[in-house]
Structure formats: structure tokens, C-alpha cells
Amino acid sequence: MSHSEYKTNVMRILDKKKITYQHFCYVNTGAISGLEVAAVLKQNPDQVFKTLVTISKSGKYYVFMIPVAKELDLKKAAQSVKEKSVEMLHLKDLLPVTGYVHGGCSPIGMKKQFDTVIDFSAENFDTIIFSAGKIGYQVELSLCDLQKIVPYSLADITVVD
């Protein structure tokens, strides 16, 4: 099976919903961090988003998507979902909670649909690029199309440099 034919679960979900997307493969490039991936694929790092999973004091999970070069502001993130506080989910809990491994986490196709907040800077672009649910693969689609699968809200959730 060639890489171009390889479909991740995320791609299958998009196909099933007849949603147009582009996909990228960076397998065997050695890129690990979001910034490295953006560089390898010659993408604008502001347009490449990472998917972070958090847990609130009340035990509720939230998904936040922010540009790869940015850091999640936990205070702003908590405010955006009307919680007192949220913290990053422990790595060991990521797979059991989401069905995804660290580095391959996508907002699409998680075991459950969690409340999702995307950094408002996403509105600066026609499309955003994020993990296709497997390390080495990414998808690019419009926010409109993403909304058809993952209901989300937009908020200012990153640390100001």
C-alpha cells in the first residue's frame, strides 16, 4: 500500500461525510514537533494547529486547538469553557480517553465528542491544517467543513508572547 493510498480514520470520516480536504504525509521526514512538521511541509506555522486535550477540576474533558508555535493559556482556556481551571491531560490518559496517541491527536474521530475550542486566529485563514489522527499525516480543511463534524467555538486561548 503506497502512502498516497493510506487513509487514516479521520480521512475515512471526512470521505464518508463527503467533505473536501487535502492531506499531507510527513512520514520518514524526522519531523516531530508541530513547527518541524510545518517546516518540512512548507506550511505557515500559524495555519498548522495542534490538538490539546485537557481535564477540568470537575473531571470533564476539553479539546483545544492552537497554532503549533503557540502555547495554550490554561486560564483563558478554562474561561472559554466556563470552568474554574483546566490542566493538560496526562499522557498516559490520552489514548484511553481519546483513542489517539500523543502527536497523532485529531479533533475528528475521538472516542467521544468533547467540547472543542479553536484559537480565534484560525479565522485568519480559509483553511487550517491539523493531525489526521496518526503521526505522519495531516489534513487541511475549512472551518466551515470542520464544524460539520466537530462542533466548536472560537476563543482567544493562547499565551501572548
Sine and cosine of phi, psi and omega as CSV:
sin_phi,cos_phi,sin_psi,cos_psi,sin_omega,cos_omega
0.00,0.00,0.85,-0.53,-0.02,-1.00
-0.98,0.18,0.36,-0.93,-0.02,-1.00
-0.87,0.50,-0.56,0.83,-0.05,-1.00
-0.92,0.39,-0.42,0.91,0.00,-1.00
-1.00,0.00,-0.20,0.98,-0.07,-1.00
-0.92,0.39,0.77,-0.64,0.03,-1.00
-0.88,-0.47,0.76,-0.65,0.13,-0.99
-1.00,0.06,0.20,-0.98,0.04,-1.00
-0.84,0.54,-0.64,0.77,0.01,-1.00
-0.86,0.52,-0.72,0.70,0.00,-1.00
-0.89,0.45,-0.63,0.78,0.02,-1.00
-0.90,0.43,-0.64,0.77,0.03,-1.00
-0.90,0.44,-0.70,0.71,0.01,-1.00
-0.89,0.46,-0.67,0.74,0.02,-1.00
-0.87,0.50,-0.71,0.70,-0.05,-1.00
-0.88,0.48,-0.60,0.80,0.00,-1.00
-1.00,0.06,0.08,1.00,-0.01,-1.00
0.82,0.57,0.69,0.72,0.02,-1.00
-0.98,-0.20,0.76,-0.64,-0.02,-1.00
-0.98,0.22,0.72,-0.70,0.05,-1.00
-0.48,-0.88,0.31,-0.95,0.14,-0.99
-0.95,-0.31,0.49,-0.87,0.11,-0.99
-0.78,-0.62,0.42,-0.91,-0.06,-1.00
-0.76,-0.65,0.54,-0.84,0.03,-1.00
-0.82,-0.57,0.78,-0.62,0.07,-1.00
-0.83,-0.56,0.41,0.91,0.05,-1.00
-0.86,0.51,0.61,-0.79,0.02,-1.00
0.92,0.40,0.28,0.96,0.05,-1.00
-1.00,-0.08,-0.27,0.96,-0.04,-1.00
0.99,0.11,-0.06,1.00,0.01,-1.00
-0.94,0.34,0.73,-0.68,0.00,-1.00
-0.87,-0.50,-0.85,0.52,-0.05,-1.00
-0.96,0.29,0.34,-0.94,0.02,-1.00
-0.83,0.55,-0.62,0.79,0.00,-1.00
-0.91,0.41,-0.65,0.76,0.03,-1.00
-0.90,0.44,-0.67,0.75,0.00,-1.00
-0.89,0.46,-0.72,0.69,0.01,-1.00
-0.85,0.52,-0.67,0.74,-0.02,-1.00
-0.91,0.41,-0.72,0.69,-0.02,-1.00
-0.87,0.49,-0.64,0.77,-0.04,-1.00
-1.00,-0.01,0.08,1.00,-0.01,-1.00
0.81,0.59,0.72,0.69,0.01,-1.00
-0.95,-0.30,0.42,-0.91,0.08,-1.00
-0.96,0.29,0.88,-0.47,-0.05,-1.00
-0.86,0.50,-0.38,0.92,0.04,-1.00
-0.95,0.32,-0.32,0.95,-0.06,-1.00
-0.99,-0.16,-0.16,0.99,0.00,-1.00
-0.99,-0.15,0.84,-0.55,-0.10,-1.00
-0.94,-0.35,0.58,-0.81,0.12,-0.99
-0.96,-0.27,0.48,-0.88,-0.07,-1.00
-0.95,-0.30,0.88,-0.47,-0.05,-1.00
-0.91,-0.42,0.64,-0.77,-0.01,-1.00
-0.92,-0.40,0.74,-0.67,-0.03,-1.00
-0.82,-0.57,0.23,-0.97,0.09,-1.00
-0.76,-0.65,0.64,-0.77,-0.01,-1.00
-1.00,-0.08,0.20,-0.98,0.06,-1.00
-0.80,0.59,-0.58,0.81,-0.04,-1.00
-0.98,0.21,-0.02,1.00,0.06,-1.00
1.00,0.05,0.23,0.97,0.00,-1.00
-1.00,-0.06,0.62,-0.78,0.00,-1.00
-1.00,-0.07,0.60,-0.80,0.06,-1.00
-0.72,-0.69,0.55,-0.83,0.02,-1.00
-0.93,-0.36,0.74,-0.67,0.04,-1.00
-0.83,-0.56,0.69,-0.72,0.04,-1.00
-0.89,-0.46,0.84,-0.54,-0.03,-1.00
-0.70,-0.71,0.39,-0.92,0.04,-1.00
-0.84,0.54,0.59,-0.81,-0.12,-0.99
-0.86,0.51,-0.47,0.88,-0.04,-1.00
-1.00,0.10,-0.10,1.00,-0.08,-1.00
-0.98,-0.19,0.21,-0.98,0.06,-1.00
-0.90,-0.43,0.57,-0.82,0.04,-1.00
-0.96,0.27,0.77,-0.64,0.11,-0.99
-1.00,0.00,0.96,-0.28,-0.12,-0.99
-0.88,0.47,-0.54,0.84,0.02,-1.00
-0.92,0.39,-0.76,0.65,0.01,-1.00
-0.90,0.43,-0.61,0.79,0.00,-1.00
-0.88,0.48,-0.73,0.69,0.00,-1.00
-0.88,0.48,-0.69,0.72,0.02,-1.00
-0.87,0.49,-0.62,0.79,-0.07,-1.00
-0.91,0.40,-0.38,0.93,0.02,-1.00
-0.92,-0.39,0.24,0.97,0.04,-1.00
0.84,0.54,0.69,0.72,0.08,-1.00
-0.90,-0.43,0.39,-0.92,0.05,-1.00
-0.92,0.38,-0.67,0.74,0.01,-1.00
-0.37,-0.93,0.42,-0.91,0.12,-0.99
-0.71,-0.70,0.46,-0.89,0.10,-0.99
-0.71,-0.70,0.35,-0.94,0.00,-1.00
-0.89,0.46,0.65,-0.76,0.06,-1.00
-0.93,0.37,0.66,-0.75,0.04,-1.00
-0.90,0.44,0.61,-0.79,-0.04,-1.00
-0.80,0.60,-0.65,0.76,-0.05,-1.00
-0.90,0.43,-0.37,0.93,-0.01,-1.00
-1.00,0.00,-0.22,0.97,-0.11,-0.99
-0.87,0.50,-0.79,0.62,-0.03,-1.00
-0.89,0.46,-0.77,0.63,0.00,-1.00
-0.87,0.49,-0.57,0.82,-0.05,-1.00
-0.98,0.18,-0.70,0.71,-0.14,-0.99
-0.97,-0.25,-0.43,0.90,-0.12,-0.99
1.00,0.02,0.04,1.00,-0.02,-1.00
-0.88,-0.47,0.43,-0.90,0.07,-1.00
-1.00,-0.08,0.33,-0.94,0.04,-1.00
-0.85,0.53,0.76,-0.65,-0.01,-1.00
1.00,-0.08,-0.24,0.97,0.00,-1.00
-0.79,-0.61,0.45,0.89,-0.08,-1.00
-1.00,0.07,0.80,-0.60,0.02,-1.00
-0.83,-0.55,0.53,-0.85,0.05,-1.00
-0.94,0.35,-0.34,0.94,-0.02,-1.00
-1.00,-0.04,0.73,-0.68,0.12,-0.99
1.00,0.10,0.30,0.95,0.09,-1.00
-0.93,0.36,0.32,-0.95,-0.02,-1.00
-0.82,0.57,-0.63,0.78,0.05,-1.00
-0.77,-0.63,0.36,-0.93,0.08,-1.00
-1.00,0.03,0.93,-0.36,0.02,-1.00
-0.99,-0.14,0.40,-0.92,0.08,-1.00
-0.84,0.55,0.76,-0.65,-0.09,-1.00
-0.85,-0.53,0.73,-0.69,0.05,-1.00
-0.82,-0.57,0.77,-0.64,0.01,-1.00
-0.94,-0.34,0.67,-0.74,0.02,-1.00
-0.85,0.53,0.70,-0.72,-0.12,-0.99
-0.88,0.47,-0.28,0.96,0.03,-1.00
-0.90,0.45,-0.30,0.95,0.03,-1.00
-0.86,0.52,-0.46,0.89,-0.02,-1.00
-0.92,0.39,-0.24,0.97,0.02,-1.00
-0.96,0.29,-0.18,0.98,-0.10,-0.99
-0.84,-0.54,0.48,-0.88,0.08,-1.00
-0.94,0.34,-0.54,0.84,0.00,-1.00
-0.66,-0.75,0.35,-0.94,0.17,-0.99
-0.82,-0.57,0.37,-0.93,-0.08,-1.00
-0.89,-0.46,0.72,-0.70,0.00,-1.00
-0.44,-0.90,0.08,-1.00,-0.09,-1.00
-0.88,0.48,0.65,-0.76,0.07,-1.00
-1.00,0.00,0.31,0.95,0.10,-1.00
1.00,0.01,0.10,0.99,0.04,-1.00
-0.52,-0.86,0.68,-0.73,0.01,-1.00
-0.85,0.53,0.75,-0.67,0.00,-1.00
0.98,-0.21,-0.11,0.99,-0.04,-1.00
-0.74,-0.68,0.64,-0.77,0.04,-1.00
-0.70,-0.71,0.41,-0.91,0.11,-0.99
-0.83,-0.56,0.43,-0.90,0.04,-1.00
-0.80,-0.60,0.82,-0.57,0.06,-1.00
-0.48,-0.88,0.20,-0.98,-0.03,-1.00
-0.98,0.19,0.39,-0.92,0.04,-1.00
-0.89,0.47,-0.59,0.81,0.03,-1.00
-0.85,0.52,-0.72,0.69,-0.01,-1.00
-0.94,0.34,-0.60,0.80,0.02,-1.00
-0.88,0.47,-0.64,0.77,-0.02,-1.00
-0.86,0.50,-0.45,0.89,0.00,-1.00
-0.93,0.36,-0.39,0.92,-0.03,-1.00
-0.94,-0.34,-0.66,0.75,-0.05,-1.00
-0.85,-0.52,0.97,-0.25,0.06,-1.00
-0.91,0.42,0.76,-0.65,-0.04,-1.00
-0.62,-0.78,0.22,-0.98,0.17,-0.99
-0.85,-0.53,0.29,-0.96,0.04,-1.00
-0.94,-0.33,0.64,-0.77,0.04,-1.00
-0.40,-0.92,0.27,-0.96,0.09,-1.00
-1.00,0.08,0.97,-0.26,-0.13,-0.99
-0.80,-0.60,0.20,0.98,-0.02,-1.00
-0.96,-0.27,0.37,-0.93,0.06,-1.00
-0.94,0.33,0.74,-0.68,0.04,-1.00
-0.98,0.18,0.80,-0.60,-0.03,-1.00
-0.90,0.43,0.00,0.00,0.00,0.00
